[in-house]
Amino acid sequence: VWNMDGGQAELFRIASSHPVHVQFSADGSRVLTVDDNGTVRVWRAGAGGSSIVFNALDYTPYCASFRSDARMVVAGTKEGAVLVWNVDTPQRPTVLRGSAWVRSASFTPDGMHIVTAHDDGTARVWSSGSDRATVLKVHRGLVERALYDARHGRIFTSGVGETTQVWSSDGSEAEAVVLKGRAGHITTIDFS
C-alpha cells in the first residue's frame, strides 16, 4: 500500500498466494484482502503486517467487502454461498445459500441489505441477517457486478450482454434503462 504523498510503502505479506481482491475500510484504518487460495484477511493499516484470518468453512471466497462501519465483512464464494462475519468473531460466519459462483458482494450503505452478482445471470438482494433473497434475473450470462446506488435507491448490474441494467431497490425493474457498453461484457461499475 503506497502513501499518497509519495512516502514509504506499507507491505502486507500473503504467503504463497496472490491477492485477487483488496479494499480499504471507509475510515482507512483497515485493509480487506482475498487471495487466490480463497483466504479472507483484515489487516490494520500501519500495524506492521498483522492480520485477522476469517474462517471460510469449506468454501472458497472470491470477493469481499466491508460494511460501511467496518464491523462486518461479506464474501462471495465460488460455490455460490455468501459468508457474513462480524469482525470480532471471524471464526463463525453466517452462510447464505446462493446458486452459482458469486462475482461481487457488498453491503448497502445502511448495512441492512447485501447485494450479490452471480454466474447464473442473476443478482440477489439479501436482508442482512436473513437467508432470504430477492432474485433479479438480470443477464443471459454471468453477472460481474451488482452495486447499490444509495443516492437514488437503485441497483445497477453489469455483465455479459454489453449492458448495465438499472433496478429499483425492491428488485423490480426500475425503468427501461439500458446503458450500452462496447462489444463484449462490462466487468465493473462504480459511482463517484
Residue pairs with C-beta under 8 A, 6 or more apart in sequence:
1 9
1 10
1 11
1 12
1 31
1 45
2 9
3 9
3 10
10 45
10 46
10 49
11 49
12 31
12 33
12 43
12 49
12 51
13 49
14 33
14 35
14 39
14 41
16 37
17 35
17 36
17 37
17 39
18 35
18 36
19 33
19 34
19 35
19 36
20 34
20 35
20 36
20 62
20 63
21 32
21 33
21 34
21 62
21 63
21 64
22 31
22 32
22 33
23 31
23 32
23 64
23 65
23 66
24 30
24 31
24 32
24 45
25 31
25 32
25 66
25 70
26 66
26 68
26 69
26 70
27 70
28 45
29 44
29 45
29 70
30 42
30 43
30 44
30 45
30 66
30 70
31 42
31 43
31 45
32 40
32 41
32 42
32 43
32 64
32 65
32 66
32 73
33 40
33 41
33 43
33 51
33 64
34 40
34 41
34 61
34 62
34 63
34 64
34 75
35 41
37 60
38 56
38 59
38 60
38 61
38 62
38 77
38 78
39 53
39 54
39 56
39 61
40 53
40 54
40 56
40 61
40 64
40 73
40 75
40 83
40 85
41 51
41 52
41 53
41 54
42 51
42 52
42 54
42 73
42 87
42 90
43 49
43 50
43 51
43 52
44 50
44 51
52 87
52 90
53 90
54 73
54 75
54 83
54 85
54 90
54 91
54 93
55 90
55 91
55 92
55 93
56 75
56 77
56 83
56 93
57 83
57 93
57 95
59 77
59 78
59 79
59 81
59 83
59 95
60 77
60 78
60 79
61 75
61 76
61 77
61 78
61 83
62 75
62 76
62 77
62 78
62 101
62 102
62 103
63 75
63 76
63 102
63 103
63 104
63 105
64 73
64 74
64 75
64 76
64 105
65 73
65 74
65 75
65 104
65 105
65 106
65 107
66 72
66 73
66 107
67 73
67 74
67 107
67 111
68 107
68 109
68 110
68 111
69 111
70 87
71 86
71 87
71 88
72 84
72 85
72 86
72 87
72 107
72 111
73 84
73 85
73 87
74 82
74 83
74 84
74 85
74 105
74 106
74 107
74 114
75 82
75 83
75 84
75 85
75 93
75 105
76 82
76 98
76 101
76 102
76 103
76 104
76 105
76 116
76 117
77 83
77 101
77 102
78 101
78 102
79 101
80 97
80 98
80 99
80 100
80 101
80 102
80 118
81 95
81 96
81 97
81 98
81 102
82 95
82 96
82 97
82 98
82 102
82 105
82 114
82 116
82 126
83 93
83 94
83 95
83 96
84 93
84 94
84 96
84 114
84 128
84 129
85 92
85 93
85 94
86 92
94 129
95 131
96 114
96 126
96 130
96 131
96 133
97 131
98 116
98 118
98 124
98 133
99 118
99 120
99 122
100 118
100 119
100 120
100 122
101 118
101 119
101 142
102 116
102 117
102 118
103 117
103 118
103 119
103 142
103 143
103 144
103 145
103 159
104 115
104 116
104 117
104 144
104 145
104 146
104 147
105 114
105 115
105 116
105 117
106 114
106 115
106 146
106 147
106 148
107 113
107 114
107 115
107 128
108 114
108 115
108 148
108 150
109 148
109 150
110 150
111 128
112 127
112 128
113 125
113 126
113 127
113 128
113 148
114 125
114 126
114 128
115 123
115 124
115 125
115 126
115 146
115 147
115 148
115 155
116 123
116 124
116 126
116 133
116 146
117 123
117 138
117 142
117 143
117 144
117 145
117 146
117 157
117 159
118 124
118 142
118 143
119 142
119 143
120 142
121 137
121 138
121 139
121 140
121 141
121 142
121 143
121 159
121 160
122 135
122 136
122 137
122 138
122 143
123 135
123 136
123 138
123 143
123 146
123 155
123 157
123 167
124 133
124 134
124 135
124 136
124 146
125 133
125 134
125 136
125 155
125 169
125 171
126 132
126 133
127 133
134 170
134 171
135 171
136 146
136 155
136 157
136 167
136 171
138 146
138 157
138 159
138 165
139 157
139 159
139 160
139 161
139 163
139 165
140 160
140 161
141 159
141 160
141 161
141 185
142 159
142 160
142 185
143 157
143 158
143 159
143 160
144 158
144 159
144 160
144 185
144 186
144 187
144 188
145 156
145 157
145 158
145 159
145 186
145 187
145 188
145 189
146 155
146 156
146 157
147 155
147 156
147 157
147 189
147 190
147 191
148 154
148 155
148 169
149 155
149 156
149 191
151 191
153 168
153 169
154 166
154 167
154 168
154 169
154 174
155 166
155 167
155 168
155 169
155 171
156 164
156 165
156 166
156 167
156 189
157 164
157 165
157 167
158 164
158 165
158 181
158 185
158 186
158 187
158 188
158 189
159 185
159 186
160 185
161 185
162 180
162 181
162 182
162 183
162 184
162 185
162 186
163 178
163 179
163 180
163 181
163 186
164 178
164 179
164 181
164 186
164 189
165 173
165 177
165 178
166 173
166 174
166 175
166 177
166 179
167 173
167 174
168 174
